[in-house]
Amino acid sequence: MNVLLIGSGGRESALAWKISQSQYLTKLFVAPGNPGIANFATNLDIKVSDFDGIIKAIKDNQIDLVVVGPEVPLIDGITDRIIAEKDIKIPLVIGPKKDGAQLEGSKDFAKQFMVRHNIPTAKYKTFNADTYNDAVEFLKTLKAPYVLKADGPAAGKGVIIENNFDIACKELKEMFDGKFGKSSAEVVIEEFLSGIELSVFVLTDGRGGYVILPEAKDYKRIGENDEGLNTGGMGSVSPVPFADKEFMQKVEDKIIRPTIHGLLVDNIEYKGFIFFGLINVEGEPYVIEYNVRMGDPETESVMMRIDSDLLELMRSAAAGTLAGKDIKIKPETAATVVLVSGGYPGDYKKGLEISGCDKVTDAQVFHAGTKIKDNKLVTDGGRVIAVTALGNDINSALATALEDANKITFDGVYHRRDIGKDLLKYVKK
């Protein structure tokens, strides 16, 4: 099979690495890719927003399967556009059409979906600028902290959690006034759920068939002990110790199956990954959010633990024949450490020379924000590289990842050293 993977970050690096191992792969192309991905695939200089360029690449390279990495092209309808092309052999696509992508594209749509299909989630209401006073009254019925979510996609930055009522009202007004652009024209206000979060991933075929991938936990805060500003993700671990067999059975029974069934009932043909952002509240799983693609940096850990041929599973999902298929999971623990530029998630420099990737021996290096300039590997983003290692437990996997991460250097490089440490209390002796 000739495969086209769309995207350029750490998630796509991990997907390209895994797909490249498939016995069914003829050639892998990635648009636009990055220097690290070039080790596994052929990069194409096409932006994820260039739908015309993507269609041309499908034609020129006789693509059999398209895998859409990021959410924005899915929300903008790339799958619909590919399927609508009449003068090409229509490839299989991993990634929902525009109607399914609303699960991430609109938080109000997702919350209505969950309520309609009895999927456990926080109590909520949706408001706009014209109903600001009603929103304030609804806030009064909730206990602090107050959760405000921009309805539309905001690159992971559209959520505000505030303990002070007056400040929450002020933040709400600023959101309606365009703090997150058009994405916060409507705002979902919901009750705060207290617990510990995790990410669960499913690959589904649009006909009710699905497989559950390894779960993971990611770390958003820039500082150790989960302090400081939110980022796109500073690391991840898989498996998650508290997500034992009993808990995961609840996740499947109360959340995954009702979601898959709900899509069928609502006549949404969904072929691709579903990311369930969950929270464990005293042993009961609740959905915080849906994403319509794999997470980052969770993918870097999840891919390391999949022992099956991922391309075979994706082909079956896109063809609607995933029912009855199994996925094999490695028992080891995977830990991912993300190297970021100094100043991130605030202002940071680009174009800093990176060295030491060739010295990594026991971990896998996934490029996220890099490029080649003057024949040198340099930084090209806030999150630059993810280093993932396997081990018998969290401590050993993290130790290996940190040892190899320390070999990679660039001016101002920073990474957390405590990824997964908070989960040690859940490990059964």
C-alpha positions in Angstrom: 0.0 0.0 0.0 1.1 3.5 -0.7 0.2 5.6 2.3 0.0 9.4 2.8 0.2 10.7 6.4 -0.8 14.3 6.9 0.9 16.3 9.6 4.3 17.4 10.9 4.5 17.0 14.7 5.6 14.5 17.3 2.3 12.6 16.8 3.0 12.2 13.1 6.6 11.2 13.8 5.4 8.3 16.0 2.7 7.3 13.5 5.2 7.3 10.6 7.7 5.2 12.7 5.0 2.6 13.4 3.5 2.6 9.9 7.0 2.2 8.4 7.3 -1.2 10.1 4.2 -2.7 8.4 4.6 -5.7 6.0 1.8 -4.1 3.9 3.6 -0.9 3.3 4.9 -0.1 -0.2 5.8 3.5 0.3 5.0 6.1 3.0 4.7 9.8 2.2 4.2 12.5 4.8 2.9 16.0 4.2 4.7 18.1 5.2 6.6 15.9 7.6 9.8 17.0 9.4 13.5 16.0 9.4 13.0 13.2 11.8 10.1 11.7 9.8 12.5 11.7 6.8 14.1 8.7 8.4 10.9 6.6 7.9 9.2 8.3 4.9 9.3 10.6 2.0 8.4 14.2 3.0 6.2 16.2 0.7 6.3 20.1 0.9 2.6 20.5 1.3 0.8 22.3 4.1 -2.0 20.5 6.0 -4.3 23.3 4.9 -3.5 22.9 1.2 -6.3 20.6 0.1 -5.5 21.1 -3.6 -1.9 20.1 -3.0 -3.0 17.0 -0.9 -5.3 15.9 -3.7 -2.5 16.3 -6.3 -0.2 14.2 -4.1 -2.8 11.5 -3.8 -3.0 11.4 -7.6 0.7 11.7 -8.3 1.7 9.0 -5.8 -1.2 6.6 -6.4 -2.1 6.7 -2.7 -4.2 3.8 -1.3 -4.7 5.1 2.3 -4.7 8.6 3.8 -4.1 9.0 7.5 -5.0 12.5 8.8 -2.9 13.4 11.9 -4.1 16.8 13.2 -7.6 17.9 13.9 -7.9 21.2 11.9 -8.0 19.6 8.4 -10.5 17.1 9.6 -12.7 19.9 11.1 -12.3 21.8 7.8 -13.4 18.8 5.8 -10.4 17.2 4.2 -12.0 13.7 4.3 -15.1 15.0 2.6 -12.9 16.6 -0.1 -10.9 13.5 -0.8 -14.1 11.3 -1.0 -15.7 13.8 -3.3 -12.9 13.7 -6.0 -14.3 12.0 -9.1 -11.2 11.7 -11.3 -9.0 9.7 -9.0 -9.1 6.2 -7.5 -10.6 7.3 -4.1 -8.2 6.1 -1.4 -9.3 4.8 2.0 -9.1 7.5 4.7 -8.4 7.3 8.4 -10.1 10.4 9.8 -13.8 11.3 10.1 -15.8 13.5 7.7 -16.9 16.9 8.8 -20.0 15.7 10.6 -18.0 13.4 12.8 -15.2 15.9 13.3 -17.7 18.1 15.2 -17.0 16.0 18.2 -13.8 18.0 18.6 -14.8 21.0 16.5 -17.7 22.0 18.7 -17.7 21.3 22.5 -21.4 22.1 22.5 -22.0 19.5 19.8 -20.0 17.0 21.8 -21.8 17.7 25.1 -25.2 17.4 23.4 -24.0 14.0 21.9 -23.0 12.8 25.3 -26.2 13.8 27.0 -28.3 12.3 24.1 -26.5 8.9 24.4 -26.3 8.8 28.3 -22.5 9.1 28.3 -21.2 10.3 31.7 -19.9 13.9 31.6 -20.0 17.1 33.7 -23.2 19.2 33.9 -23.1 22.1 31.5 -24.8 24.9 29.5 -23.7 26.8 26.5 -23.9 30.6 26.1 -23.0 33.5 23.8 -22.6 37.2 24.1 -26.3 37.8 23.9 -26.9 35.5 26.9 -24.1 36.8 29.1 -26.4 37.6 32.0 -27.9 34.1 31.9 -24.3 32.7 31.9 -23.5 34.6 35.1 -26.7 33.3 36.7 -25.7 29.7 35.7 -22.2 30.3 37.2 -23.9 31.2 40.5 -25.4 27.7 40.6 -22.0 26.1 40.4 -19.3 25.6 43.0 -15.8 26.9 42.4 -13.6 26.3 40.5 -15.5 27.5 37.4 -14.8 25.8 34.0 -15.1 27.9 30.8 -14.5 26.3 27.4 -14.4 28.0 24.0 -16.9 26.0 21.9 -14.5 25.8 18.9 -11.0 24.6 18.5 -8.3 26.8 20.2 -5.2 24.7 19.9 -5.6 23.4 23.4 -5.7 26.9 24.9 -9.5 27.5 25.0 -10.1 26.3 28.5 -10.1 28.5 31.6 -10.4 27.1 35.2 -10.9 29.9 37.7 -11.6 29.8 41.5 -12.7 33.4 41.8 -16.3 34.1 40.7 -15.7 37.8 39.7 -12.6 36.9 37.7 -14.5 34.0 36.0 -17.2 36.5 34.9 -14.5 38.8 33.6 -12.8 36.0 31.7 -16.2 35.0 30.3 -16.7 38.5 28.9 -13.3 38.5 27.4 -14.0 35.2 25.7 -17.2 36.6 24.2 -15.1 39.6 23.1 -12.8 37.4 21.0 -10.1 36.2 23.5 -9.9 33.0 21.4 -11.1 34.5 18.2 -14.2 32.9 16.6 -13.8 29.8 18.7 -15.1 31.6 21.8 -18.2 33.2 20.2 -20.0 30.5 22.2 -18.7 29.3 25.5 -19.5 26.0 27.3 -19.7 26.4 31.1 -19.6 23.2 33.1 -19.2 21.9 36.6 -15.7 21.1 37.8 -15.0 17.4 38.2 -12.3 16.5 40.8 -10.2 13.5 39.9 -7.2 12.3 37.9 -7.2 12.4 34.1 -6.2 9.9 31.4 -6.4 9.5 27.7 -8.1 6.5 26.0 -7.8 5.8 22.3 -10.0 3.8 20.0 -9.7 3.0 16.3 -13.2 2.4 14.7 -14.5 1.5 11.3 -17.8 3.3 10.9 -19.8 0.1 11.2 -19.6 -0.6 14.9 -16.2 -2.4 14.9 -13.4 -1.0 17.1 -10.2 -1.8 18.9 -9.0 -0.1 22.1 -5.4 1.1 21.9 -3.1 1.4 25.0 -4.3 4.2 27.4 -1.9 7.0 28.4 -1.6 9.9 30.7 -0.1 13.2 29.5 1.4 16.2 31.4 0.4 19.7 30.3 2.1 21.9 32.8 5.5 23.4 32.0 6.9 22.9 35.6 7.5 19.8 37.6 4.9 18.7 40.1 2.4 20.0 37.5 3.1 23.7 38.2 3.2 26.6 35.8 1.6 27.4 32.5 -0.2 24.9 30.3 1.6 23.6 27.3 0.9 21.3 24.4 2.3 18.5 26.5 5.6 17.8 28.3 5.5 14.1 28.3 3.3 11.0 28.7 3.3 7.4 30.1 1.5 4.2 29.2 0.0 2.2 30.7 -1.8 4.1 33.5 -1.6 2.2 36.8 -5.0 3.2 38.1 -6.7 2.2 34.8 -6.9 -1.4 35.9 -9.1 -4.1 34.3 -12.2 -3.1 36.3 -11.9 0.6 35.5 -11.3 0.0 31.8 -14.3 -2.3 31.7 -16.4 0.6 33.0 -14.8 2.9 30.3 -15.8 0.4 27.6 -19.3 -0.3 28.9 -20.3 3.3 29.9 -18.3 5.4 27.4 -16.8 3.6 24.4 -19.7 1.4 23.4 -22.3 4.1 23.8 -20.1 6.5 21.8 -19.7 4.0 18.9 -23.5 3.2 19.1 -24.4 6.8 19.2 -22.5 7.6 16.1 -24.4 4.8 14.3 -27.7 6.0 15.6 -26.9 9.6 14.6 -26.0 8.3 11.1 -22.4 9.6 11.4 -20.0 7.3 9.5 -16.9 7.6 11.6 -13.7 5.9 10.4 -10.6 6.7 12.4 -9.3 7.4 15.8 -11.4 8.7 18.7 -9.5 10.2 21.7 -11.5 10.1 24.9 -10.2 12.7 27.4 -11.4 11.1 30.6 -11.3 11.8 34.3 -11.4 9.2 37.1 -13.8 10.5 39.8 -13.6 8.1 42.7 -13.4 5.1 40.4 -16.0 6.2 37.9 -15.0 7.5 34.4 -16.4 10.7 33.0 -15.7 12.3 29.6 -14.0 15.7 29.7 -13.7 16.0 25.9 -13.5 14.1 22.6 -10.7 14.6 20.1 -11.0 13.2 16.6 -7.4 12.1 16.2 -4.6 10.7 18.3 -3.1 12.9 21.1 0.3 14.4 21.4 2.5 13.5 23.3 0.5 10.4 24.1 0.9 8.9 20.7 4.7 8.7 21.2 4.1 6.4 24.2 1.1 4.5 22.7 2.9 3.6 19.5 5.8 2.0 21.4 3.4 -0.4 23.1 1.5 -1.6 20.1 2.7 -5.1 19.0 0.3 -5.5 16.1 0.7 -4.2 12.5 -0.9 -0.8 12.8 -1.3 -0.3 9.1 -3.3 -3.6 8.8 -5.6 -2.3 11.5 -6.0 1.1 9.9 -6.7 -0.5 6.5 -9.4 -2.6 8.1 -10.9 0.4 9.9 -11.0 2.5 6.7 -12.6 -0.4 4.8 -15.2 -1.0 7.5 -14.0 -4.5 8.3 -12.4 -4.0 11.8 -15.0 -6.2 13.6 -13.4 -9.2 15.2 -9.9 -8.0 14.8 -7.6 -8.0 17.8 -4.8 -5.7 18.8 -1.7 -7.0 20.6 -0.2 -4.8 23.3 3.3 -5.0 24.8 3.3 -5.4 28.6 6.2 -2.9 29.1 5.8 0.7 30.2 6.5 3.5 27.8 7.7 6.9 29.1 8.0 10.0 26.9 9.9 13.1 27.7 9.5 16.3 25.6 12.3 18.7 25.0 11.2 22.3 24.7 12.7 25.6 23.8 13.6 28.0 26.7 10.7 30.4 27.3 8.1 28.1 26.0 5.0 28.2 26.3 5.7 32.0 26.2 8.2 33.6 23.8 11.0 31.5 22.6 13.7 31.5 19.8 13.7 29.4 16.7 16.6 28.3 14.6 18.8 27.0 17.4 21.2 24.2 16.4 20.4 20.8 17.8 23.0 18.2 18.5 23.2 14.8 20.1 20.3 12.9 18.4 22.8 10.5 16.9 24.0 9.7 20.5 20.6 8.3 21.6 21.0 4.5 22.1 18.1 3.0 24.1 15.2 5.3 23.3 13.3 6.4 20.2 13.6 10.0 19.1 10.4 11.6 17.6 10.9 15.1 16.1 8.1 17.6 16.7 9.4 21.1 16.0 12.6 20.8 13.9 13.8 21.8 10.4 17.0 21.7 8.4 18.7 25.1 7.8 22.1 25.4 6.1 22.5 21.6 6.4 22.0 21.8 10.1 19.2 20.5 12.3 17.6 23.4 14.1 14.6 24.1 16.3 11.4 25.2 14.7 8.8 25.2 17.5 8.3 25.3 21.2 8.1 21.6 21.6 11.1 20.3 19.7 11.7 16.6 20.3 10.1 13.8 22.2 12.2 11.0 23.6 10.4 7.7 24.3 11.7 4.6 26.1 10.3 1.2 27.2 11.0 -0.3 30.6 9.6 -2.8 33.0 7.9 -0.1 35.0 7.6 3.7 35.2 10.9 4.3 36.9 13.0 2.3 34.6 11.3 3.6 31.4 11.6 7.2 32.6 15.2 6.7 33.6 16.1 5.5 30.1 14.2 8.3 28.5 15.9 10.9 30.7 19.3 9.4 30.1 18.9 9.7 26.3 17.1 13.0 26.5 20.1 14.5 28.3 22.3 13.6 25.3 20.3 16.0 23.0 21.2 19.7 23.4 20.4 23.1 22.0 20.5 26.5 23.6 17.9 26.8 26.4 16.7 23.2 26.2 14.4 22.2 29.0 12.5 19.1 29.9 10.6 17.8 33.0 12.2 15.0 35.0 9.1 13.9 36.9 6.9 12.5 34.1 4.8 9.6 35.6 6.0 10.0 39.1 2.6 11.0 40.4 1.3 7.6 39.3 3.7 5.6 41.4 1.2 5.6 44.4 -1.3 3.7 42.2 1.2 0.9 41.4 0.1 -2.3 43.1 2.9 -3.8 45.1 
